[in-house]
Amino acid sequence: MKLIDKVRREIRRRNYSYSTEKHYCRWIIRFIRFHQLNHPENLKEKDIVNFLNHLALSRNVAASTQNQALCAIVFLYKEVLKSPVGDLDNLKRAKKPKHLPTVMSKNEVAALLRHMDGVPHVVCSLLYGSGLRISEALRLRVQDIDFDYRQIIVRSGKGKKDRVTMLPEKLGGVLKHQIQKVKNLHQQDLAKGYGKTMLPNALSRKYPDAGTQLAWQYLFPARTLRKDPRSGVRHRYHISPKNIQRAVKKAAREANITKKVSPHTLRHSFATHPVRN
């Protein structure tokens, strides 16, 4: 078995996301190419340091990018080659710039949302009203919305931790309407022989039919079906974060907001406004 196939096998065995799989494999390939295709078993700690220093000093990558490359290489040695990396004493860390988070006023948030409609408006209302990250909002399933207790269950958030956050009363009716749209779309997919969504590996094995249930469908499904690169099954994934990012930038221009605004700005604003009150 090829080395990169072994990496994929270990990543999938741990239920890491497909995005993590892509990034880890890409960095491992770059690491090997940097050392003229030498097998990692023949490379030492100093070779790892040289590669990471090259990224920081010659390629001028961001600190987060360097850390991602380091995590990929550590995973390779620890989990695949079973040879944990030792001390990286001479590693030159890329400097992480310190930026104060952008926070909008209540009037600016209201103006931004007035210039949005459809799904982007619902998603951004959730970011501001519930303090969700954009990835958390888009990964929500129908069953994660609890109308009785007016709460939202966030599964596998940052740090792979579950948590509960508030469901704003104003969004109750909007989300019920969104779930009805998901139900209609799901019934159409089932009628065409599709309608099975992605589940965590353990659940898909334990409950093989759960993926066809409405409760597991994404709250904000994409318009088109796509093929799962791992299983080959065609399913309806959630919408892309880029759609929301573009909508926010467009709304900010139309609302004449001069601050640098992104979906994450709404989460910062959610956290700041109650403190100021």
LINGIMO-V189690 format. One record per pair of residues at least 6 apart in sequence whose ideal C-beta (glycine too) atoms are under 6 Angstrom apart, sorted by sequence separation. I is the first residue (numbers start at 1). J is the second residue. D is the distance in whole Angstrom. If there is no record, write none. Layout:
BEGIN
((I;J;D) (I;J;D))
END
This chain:
BEGIN
((55;61;5) (77;83;5) (78;84;5) (126;132;6) (157;163;6) (189;195;4) (210;216;6) (155;162;5) (227;234;5) (35;43;6) (77;85;5) (144;153;5) (154;163;5) (186;195;6) (225;234;5) (252;261;4) (11;21;5) (56;66;5) (55;66;5) (74;85;5) (126;137;5) (153;164;6) (225;236;5) (226;237;6) (35;47;6) (199;211;5) (151;164;5) (152;165;5) (55;69;6) (123;137;5) (197;211;5) (222;236;6) (152;167;5) (196;211;4) (221;236;5) (222;237;5) (248;263;5) (151;167;5) (196;212;5) (34;51;5) (150;167;5) (195;212;5) (222;239;5) (7;25;6) (136;154;5) (220;238;5) (109;128;6) (197;216;6) (220;239;5) (244;263;5) (31;51;5) (197;217;6) (218;238;4) (4;25;6) (136;157;5) (130;152;6) (48;73;6) (66;94;4) (186;214;6) (145;175;6) (63;94;4) (183;214;6) (186;217;5) (63;96;4) (131;165;6) (130;165;5) (182;217;5) (56;92;5) (130;166;6) (142;179;6) (198;235;6) (56;94;4) (197;235;5) (49;88;5) (52;91;6) (53;92;5) (129;168;4) (196;235;6) (194;234;6) (45;86;5) (49;90;5) (27;69;5) (31;73;6) (49;91;5) (129;171;6) (28;72;6) (27;72;4) (125;171;6) (24;72;4) (28;76;5) (122;174;6) (10;79;5) (10;80;5) (142;214;6) (143;215;4) (7;80;6) (142;215;5) (6;80;5) (141;216;5) (142;217;5) (142;219;6) (140;219;4) (138;220;6) (138;238;5) (119;220;6) (134;241;5) (123;244;5) (120;244;5) (120;247;4) (134;263;4) (116;247;6) (116;251;5) (115;251;4) (127;263;6) (131;267;6) (128;266;4) (112;251;5) (115;254;4) (127;266;4) (131;270;4) (115;255;5) (127;267;6) (124;266;6) (128;270;5) (112;255;5) (111;255;4) (108;257;5) (102;259;5) (102;260;6) (109;269;6) (102;265;5) (103;268;5) (104;269;5) (103;269;5) (101;268;4) (103;272;5) (15;200;6) (15;201;5))
END
